[in-house]
């Protein structure tokens, strides 16, 4: 019986086919070095170095890169492969880059198809356009002087006319209302206040008349008349 020594190391090579069974769901990016058969559902990106087949119950929502792709189920996304074959009941929706493209009776394709050579030729043009757009954005903007006409210069230098004084007075002042005539609160004549003090003319007469004197209260008191003898002639 031979023994395996340290120098007799062997490298395992990928063989067989990876199968995603029906009812299995996967989300994310899947990388496969061997062949792949899909009967379940994958939401994401598949990167396979071998052939990939999608069964009737298989469903892929995302992009895929493979050497050879055969679709009999549902694929929605971008496809990049050497050859693509859509068999009966197969449906592909998206943008396809492939060197060989075959659609059998009963197959359905909706989207745009391109050759891989077209993709390689378009890539340098897109990079050149992106670089040109970046260089234009990096350049600082130059402010060009604008020419002004003589009419614009005269309009800028000429002062604005002041508004007329009469118009300003009319606009700012308002007509003042006329004062209302005041009416007496009560038509009843004021009562005369009786006073014991005689008028000034009467006081002067009383001061000159003999036999009369003024009291402190400015009241005139009569004086007794002098005795007179009356002779009766008979």
C-alpha positions in Angstrom: 0.0 0.0 0.0 1.5 3.2 -1.0 1.7 6.1 1.4 1.0 9.7 0.5 4.1 11.8 1.1 4.5 15.5 1.4 5.7 15.8 -2.1 2.6 14.1 -3.5 0.1 16.9 -3.1 -2.8 17.1 -5.5 -5.0 20.1 -6.2 -8.7 19.7 -6.2 -10.4 20.8 -9.4 -14.0 22.0 -9.6 -16.2 19.3 -10.9 -19.9 18.6 -11.1 -22.7 21.2 -11.1 -23.9 23.4 -8.3 -27.7 23.2 -8.0 -30.0 25.7 -6.3 -33.1 23.6 -5.8 -36.7 24.8 -6.2 -38.0 26.7 -3.1 -34.6 28.0 -2.3 -34.1 31.8 -2.2 -30.8 33.6 -2.2 -30.1 37.4 -2.1 -26.7 38.9 -2.8 -23.7 38.1 -5.0 -23.1 34.5 -5.9 -19.7 33.4 -7.3 -19.4 29.9 -8.8 -16.3 28.3 -10.3 -18.2 25.3 -11.6 -21.4 24.9 -13.7 -24.6 26.2 -12.1 -28.2 25.1 -12.4 -30.9 27.3 -11.0 -34.4 26.0 -10.0 -34.9 28.4 -7.1 -34.8 32.2 -6.9 -31.8 34.5 -6.8 -32.0 38.2 -6.2 -28.6 39.7 -6.9 -25.6 39.0 -9.2 -24.2 35.7 -10.4 -20.6 35.4 -11.5 -19.9 31.9 -12.9 -16.8 30.7 -14.8 -18.7 27.8 -16.3 -22.1 27.2 -17.9 -25.3 28.4 -16.2 -28.8 27.0 -16.9 -32.0 28.4 -15.5 -34.8 25.8 -15.2 -38.5 26.4 -15.8 -39.1 27.1 -12.1 -35.9 29.1 -11.8 -35.9 32.9 -11.5 -33.1 35.4 -11.5 -33.5 39.1 -10.7 -30.2 40.8 -11.3 -27.1 40.6 -13.5 -25.2 37.5 -14.6 -21.8 36.8 -16.1 -21.2 33.3 -17.5 -19.5 31.4 -20.3 -22.7 29.9 -21.7 -26.2 30.6 -20.6 -29.4 28.6 -21.3 -32.7 30.0 -20.0 -35.9 28.1 -19.8 -37.2 30.0 -16.8 -37.3 33.8 -16.0 -34.4 36.2 -16.1 -34.6 39.9 -15.5 -31.4 42.0 -15.6 -28.2 42.5 -17.6 -26.5 39.5 -19.3 -22.8 39.2 -20.2 -21.9 35.8 -21.7 -20.2 34.1 -24.6 -23.5 32.6 -25.9 -27.1 33.0 -24.9 -29.9 30.5 -25.7 -33.5 31.2 -24.8 -35.4 27.9 -25.1 -39.2 27.2 -25.0 -41.0 29.0 -22.1 -37.8 31.0 -21.4 -38.1 34.7 -20.8 -35.3 37.3 -20.7 -35.9 41.0 -19.9 -32.9 43.4 -20.0 -29.7 44.2 -21.9 -27.7 41.4 -23.4 -24.0 41.5 -24.3 -23.2 38.2 -26.1 -21.2 36.9 -29.1 -23.9 34.3 -30.0 -27.7 34.8 -29.4 -30.3 32.1 -30.1 -34.0 32.3 -29.4 -36.0 29.1 -29.9 -39.7 29.0 -30.7 -41.7 29.8 -27.6 -38.9 31.9 -26.1 -39.3 35.6 -25.3 -36.8 38.4 -25.2 -37.5 42.1 -24.5 -34.6 44.5 -24.3 -31.5 45.4 -26.2 -28.8 43.0 -27.5 -25.2 44.0 -28.2 -22.1 42.1 -29.2 -19.1 41.9 -26.8 -16.9 43.6 -29.5 -19.3 46.5 -29.4 -19.0 46.7 -25.6 -15.2 46.8 -25.8 -15.3 49.6 -28.5 -17.8 51.6 -26.6 -15.8 51.5 -23.3 -12.9 53.7 -24.5 -15.3 56.2 -25.9 -17.2 56.4 -22.7 -14.0 56.9 -20.7 -12.8 59.6 -23.0 -16.1 61.4 -22.7 -16.0 61.1 -18.9 -12.4 62.5 -18.8 -13.4 65.4 -21.1 -16.4 66.2 -18.9 -14.2 66.2 -15.8 -11.6 68.5 -17.4 -14.3 71.0 -18.3 -15.7 71.0 -14.8 -12.2 71.5 -13.3 -11.5 74.6 -15.4 -12.3 77.8 -13.5 -15.0 80.0 -15.0 -13.8 83.2 -16.6 -15.9 86.3 -16.2 -16.0 88.1 -19.5 -16.5 91.9 -19.4 -19.8 93.0 -20.8 -19.9 96.0 -23.1 -22.1 98.9 -22.1 -23.6 101.4 -24.6 -23.6 105.2 -24.2 -27.3 105.1 -23.5 -26.8 102.8 -20.5 -23.9 105.0 -19.2 -26.1 108.1 -19.4 -29.0 106.3 -17.7 -26.7 105.2 -14.8 -25.2 108.7 -14.4 -28.4 110.7 -14.7 -30.0 111.2 -11.2 -33.6 110.4 -10.7 -35.8 113.5 -10.7 -37.2 114.5 -7.4 -41.0 114.2 -7.0 -42.9 117.5 -7.2 -43.6 119.2 -3.9 -47.2 119.6 -4.7 -47.6 115.9 -5.4 -45.8 115.0 -2.3 -48.0 117.4 -0.2 -51.1 115.9 -1.8 -49.9 112.4 -1.2 -48.7 112.9 2.4 -51.2 115.4 3.8 -54.9 114.7 4.4 -57.7 117.2 4.6 -58.3 118.3 8.1 -61.9 118.1 9.3 -63.6 121.4 10.2 -64.1 121.9 13.9 -67.7 121.3 15.0 -69.5 124.3 16.6 -69.8 123.8 20.3 -73.3 124.0 21.7 -74.2 125.1 25.2 -74.8 122.2 27.5 -77.9 123.9 29.0 -80.2 126.6 27.6 -81.4 127.6 31.1 -80.1 131.0 32.0 -77.9 131.1 35.0 -79.6 132.2 38.2 -78.7 135.6 39.4 -76.9 135.6 42.7 -78.4 138.2 45.0 -75.9 140.1 47.0 -76.4 142.7 49.6 -73.5 144.7 48.2 -74.8 147.7 46.3 -73.1 148.7 43.1 -70.2 151.0 43.1 -72.3 154.1 42.0 -74.8 153.5 44.8 -71.9 153.2 47.3 -70.5 156.5 46.2 -73.9 158.3 46.5 -74.3 156.9 50.0 -70.8 157.9 51.0 -71.6 161.5 49.9 -75.1 161.6 51.6 -75.1 163.0 55.1 -76.3 160.9 57.9 -75.4 157.6 56.4 -72.4 155.4 57.2 -71.2 152.1 55.8 -70.9 149.1 58.0 -68.3 146.4 57.9 -70.6 144.2 55.9 -71.0 146.9 53.2 -74.6 147.5 54.3 -76.0 151.0 54.5 -77.9 151.8 57.8 -80.2 154.8 57.9 -79.4 157.6 60.4 -82.1 159.4 62.3 -83.1 162.7 60.7 -82.4 165.9 62.7 -85.2 167.4 64.6 -87.2 169.9 62.7 -89.7 172.4 64.0 -92.7 172.8 61.8 -94.8 176.1 62.2 -98.3 176.0 61.2 -99.7 179.1 59.8 -103.4 179.7 60.6 
